[in-house]
Amino acid sequence: MNKMLFVFTAVIMSCTAFAQVDKGLELFAQGKYQESLATLESYSSAEATLIKADAWHKLGEFDLALTAYFDAEEMGCSDLSLFLNRAICLISLEKTEEAEYDLLTYFVQDENNPKLHYYLAAIDYLDRNLREAHFHLDRAIELLPDYMEAHYLRAAVFIDQHKPISAQKSFQYCVELQPENLRNQLNLAIVNIELLQYNNALDRLIELEEKEHNFKPELLFYKGLAQNALHQQEEACMSWNKSAEDGDLFSKEMIEQVCIKGKKAPRRKRKTVATF
């Protein structure tokens, strides 16, 4: 009788664990990552640990996520997404060699996932292998033509290859795909400056300045560049001063060199932001 009670209790505990894992997965799918972690805190199965790893990853806690990914693997997790998601986490930590190993492990079983090729391209981009990055981005876009992130990264590659016309076309397509993504519009204005289309750039930057975003100092830096190129010296210095007040070092340099010393504006390249 006691043995039967023990078995029955074990079954109940097992069912409870499955229910909690399902609840944690549901919360994760809803974007409630903290709640998902709290739900799964006392559960250490391979499936629960993978969900926790993904939740930490979404919260930007890459070191915690990475530890959980390795724990899930040691527990015998058979979910193929572990390798893809751990690779993405490793890329965020700029551990490209380890990330590539995970991606190639994933590649053997699912070579037609556009996300796989995007992140292989991300590694190549970070490692400055721009030709290889193009190859994987072309493949990602072939598999998913409206893959905005792939078009965005391809534009960033074009910029680093000094191909502003191609970059302009890619950023323009990004704007068409996601007009609400203001970073796309900023980058399109930056390419306008590269192509000496200063009036177009300034119009776009002025319009963008009125919207809510988190790159105001950067925008004002480029606004100053466009104004300076259009011989609007006083306005350019005002833009750089506003930007410098928010701590932008590039604008501080422009004030020193152009507004104070009266020198020609130095060409300063800022890294194109690409979120992997």
N, C-alpha and C positions, 0 to 999 in steps of 0.2 A: 504493500500500500504506500509506504514511504517512497519507494522507487518510482511508482506511477506518479506520485505527487511531484517528485523532482523533475520527471520528464515533462509533465504538464506545465510546470513553472518555467522550464527552459524554453518551451514552445512560446509561451506568453511573452517572455523577455525577447525572444527572437522577433516575434511579430511587432513588438513595440519598437525595436531597433529599426526594422524596415520602415515602419511608419514615420519615425523621426528623420531617417535619411530622405524619404520622399518629401517630407515637409521642408527639410533643409534645401533640397533641390528646387522645390517650388518657390521658396523665398528667394533663392539665387536667381531663378528665371525672371522673377519680378524686379530684380535689381536691388533687393533688400539684403545686401551682403553682410552687414553687421548682424542682422537678425538671423541669417542663415548660419553664421559662425556660432552664435549663441545657442541655436537649436542643436547643433552638432558637437558642441564642446565636449561632452562626455562620451562621444562615440568615436571609435578608432578603427573602424573597418576600412578596407582599401577604398571602397566607394565613397564613404564619408570623408576620408582624408583627401581624396581628389577634389571633392566639392569645396572643402575648406581651402585647399591650395588655390583653386580658381577664384574663390571669394577674396582671399588675401591679395591675389594678383589684381583683381578689379579695383581693390582699395589702394593700389599702388605700394603695397608692402611686399616688395619683390623678394627680399631675403627670407621673410617668413613663408612666402608662397613657394620659393624654391626648396626650402627644407621639407615642406609638406609634399611637394611633388616627388621628391626622392623617397620619402617615407611611404607614399602610396605605391611606388614601384616596388619597394622592398616587401610590401605586404602582398604583392602578387597582382596588382591592378592590371587588368587586361584591356582597359579602355584606350583605344588608339589616340584619343584626344590628349592624353597625358603628354605624349612626345611633342605634339604640336604646341600645346599651351606652355609646356615647360621651355620649349625653344623660344617662344615669344618673350617669356619672362627673362630668359638668359640674354636675349637681345637688348631688353630694357636695361640690363646691367652691363651691356657691352661685352659680354662673354661670347664672342661670335664663334669661336672654335667649337665650344661645347654645344652651342645652339645649332650649328650646322650638323653636328653628329645626330642630334635628336630629329632634325628635319629630314635627314637622309634615311633614318630609321622609319619615319612616317612615310616617306616617299616610296619605299619598297612596297607598301600595302595600299597606298592611295595617291597615285601620281597625278591625278586629275583634279585635285582640290586647288582652286585659284588662290586660296589663302596661303597654301604651302609655297606656291611660286612667289607670292608677294613677299613673304618673309625670307625666302632665299635671296630675293632681290635686296631686301633690307640689309642683310648681312653683307652682300657684295657692295652696297652703297657705303656702309660704314667702313668697310675695308678698302674703299676706293677702287674696287674692281667694277668700273662703270659699264664696260661692255657686257660683262656677265649679268650685271643688274638689268640692263636693257633686255637681254634674252629672257629672263624670268618674268619681267614685267609684261613683255609682249605675250608670253604664254598665259599669264594671269588674266590679261585683258581679252585674249582669245577665248578663254573659258568663261569669262564673265565680263562682257563688253562695258557695262556700266559700273565697274568696280572703281569708285571714285578715288579711294586711297592709292590704287595702282597708278591711275592717271596723275595723281598729285606727286607721287614719288618719281614717276617718269619725268615730270616737269622739273623736279629738283635735280635729277640726273642731267637733264639738258642744260640747266644753268651751270652746273659744274663742268660741263663739256663746252661751255661758251657758245651755246646754241640758243640765243634768246628768242628767236622767231619760233622755233619748235616748242620752247618752254611756254611761250605766250599762247600757242594753240592748245597745249595741254591744260594750262590753268584756266583758259576760257571755257574749255569743256567741263572742268571741275565746277566752275561757277554755274554753268547750265544744269549740271547734275544736282548740285546742292547750293542754290542761291542764298540760303540762310547761313551758310558757312562763311563767315566774314574773313577768315584767314585766307581763303581762296581769292577773295576780292583784293585783299592787301597785296598778295603775291602777284596778282595780275598788274597792279599799279607799279610794283617794283620792276617788273619786266618792261612796262612802258618806259620807265626811266632808263633801263638798260638800252632800249631801242631809240632813245632820245625823243620819245613822244611825251614831252614834258607837260603839255597842256592836258592831254588825256589822263596822265598820271595825277596831276593836281586836281582835276575835276573829280576823279574817282576817290582820292584821298579826302577831299573836303566833304564829299557825301558820306564817306565811311566814318569820318570824325564825329558825326552826329549820332552814331549808333553805339549801343552798349557792347563793349568787348574788353579784353584784358591786354591789349597790345598798344595802348595809347602812346607810350614813349617811342616805340618803334615807328608807329605811324607818323608821329611828328618829326622824327628824324628824316624820313623819306619826303615828307611834305616840305621840309626845309631844303632838301636837295633839289626838288623840282622848282621851288621858288627861286633858289639861287641860280639855277640854270636859266631861268626866265628873267634874270636881272632884277628880281624883287628882293633886293638885299635886306632891307629892313624887315620885311615879312619873314624871310628865311631865318634871320637871327632871333626873331620872336618865337618861331616854331621850335628852334633848337633850345632856346632858353626854357620854354615850357617842358620840353622833353628832359633837359638836364635837371630840372627841379625834381623830376621823378627818378633821378639817379642814372639816366642813360649816359654811359661813358662815351659812346660814339658822338653824341650831340655835344658833350663837353669839349671834345677834341675839335669839332667844327667851330665852336665859339672861339676857342683859343686861336685856331689857325686862320679862320676866315673873318670873323667879326672883330677880333681884337688886332691881329697882326696884318689883316688885309691880304692874306695869301689866297691862292686859288684853292678851291675845295679839294682836298685829297680824296682819291677813290678808296673807299673803305667797304669791303664786302662783309655783309652780315650773313650768317649761316641761315639758309632757308629752313624754316621749321617744318619738320616732317614727323608726325606722330605715328609710331609703329604700334 
